[in-house]
Amino acid sequence: MPGSDYWEKSFITGSARLYVLSVLSGGPRHGYGILKEIGDRSGDCCTIAAGTIYPILRELERDGYITSSKGTVGGRARVTYAITDEGRELFESGLAKWETHVAGAKKILGV
């Protein structure tokens, strides 16, 4: 029988962009801050690996949904990410689609 992370990885892979945009909707953050916020909000249920989040951030930036800026925080170089207006629109449409999907999935699963 698969381990407990069998389903978690599948669910997170499909939802990671939505989670990132949700966190950035609350204000700019650096990569670790995004990871920590996702973990905190979900009670560590929906954690994203550092090796996974940075490709997502690069993709979202390339597509114009977020921006990045380099700076120094506490003597350490940090890249801070912020959501754009297009990113907010993408988040809102993604959230609406997610809500529709969850409602449909509950009907399929009988819950």
C-alpha positions in Angstrom: 0.0 0.0 0.0 1.3 3.5 -0.9 2.6 5.8 1.9 0.6 8.6 3.4 2.2 11.1 0.9 0.8 9.2 -2.1 -2.3 11.5 -2.5 -0.7 14.6 -1.0 1.9 15.0 -3.7 -0.8 14.6 -6.4 -3.1 17.2 -4.8 -0.3 19.7 -4.1 1.2 19.4 -7.6 -2.1 20.6 -9.1 -2.7 23.3 -6.5 0.7 24.8 -5.9 0.3 27.8 -8.3 -3.1 28.7 -6.6 -1.5 28.4 -3.2 1.4 30.7 -4.2 -0.9 33.3 -5.7 -3.1 33.2 -2.6 -0.2 33.9 -0.3 1.1 36.7 -2.6 -2.4 38.2 -2.6 -1.7 39.1 1.0 1.5 41.0 0.2 5.1 40.5 -1.1 7.2 37.6 0.3 10.4 35.9 -0.4 10.4 32.2 -1.4 10.9 30.8 2.1 8.2 33.1 3.4 5.8 31.7 0.8 6.6 28.2 1.8 6.2 28.9 5.5 2.9 30.7 5.0 1.5 27.8 3.0 2.6 25.4 5.7 1.2 27.6 8.5 -2.2 28.2 6.8 -2.6 24.5 6.1 -1.4 23.2 9.4 1.6 21.7 7.5 -0.8 19.6 5.4 0.0 21.2 2.1 3.7 21.8 2.1 5.6 22.5 -1.1 9.3 21.5 -1.4 11.8 24.3 -2.0 12.9 22.5 -5.2 9.3 22.8 -6.4 8.4 26.3 -5.6 11.2 28.1 -7.4 10.3 26.7 -10.8 6.7 27.8 -10.2 7.8 31.3 -9.2 10.0 31.6 -12.3 7.0 30.4 -14.5 4.6 32.8 -12.9 7.1 35.7 -13.3 7.8 34.8 -16.9 4.1 34.8 -17.6 3.6 38.2 -16.0 1.6 37.0 -12.9 4.2 38.0 -10.4 7.3 40.3 -10.2 10.5 39.9 -8.3 12.9 42.3 -6.7 16.3 41.7 -5.2 17.3 43.2 -1.8 19.0 42.5 1.4 17.2 41.5 4.6 19.1 41.0 7.8 22.4 41.0 5.8 21.1 38.3 3.5 20.3 38.6 -0.2 16.6 37.9 -0.8 14.4 37.9 -3.8 10.9 39.2 -2.9 7.9 38.3 -5.1 4.8 40.3 -5.5 1.5 39.6 -7.4 0.6 41.7 -10.4 -2.9 42.7 -11.5 -2.9 39.9 -14.0 -1.9 37.5 -11.2 -4.8 38.7 -9.1 -7.1 38.0 -12.0 -5.5 34.5 -12.5 -5.9 33.8 -8.8 -9.6 34.8 -8.8 -10.4 32.7 -11.9 -8.4 29.7 -10.4 -10.2 30.0 -7.1 -13.5 29.9 -8.9 -12.5 26.9 -10.9 -11.2 25.2 -7.8 -14.5 25.8 -6.0 -16.4 24.3 -8.9 -14.1 21.3 -9.1 -14.3 20.6 -5.3 -18.1 20.7 -5.5 -18.2 18.3 -8.4 -15.6 16.0 -6.8 -17.7 15.8 -3.6 -20.7 14.7 -5.7 -18.6 12.0 -7.4 -17.1 10.8 -4.0 -20.5 10.9 -2.2 -19.3 13.3 0.5 
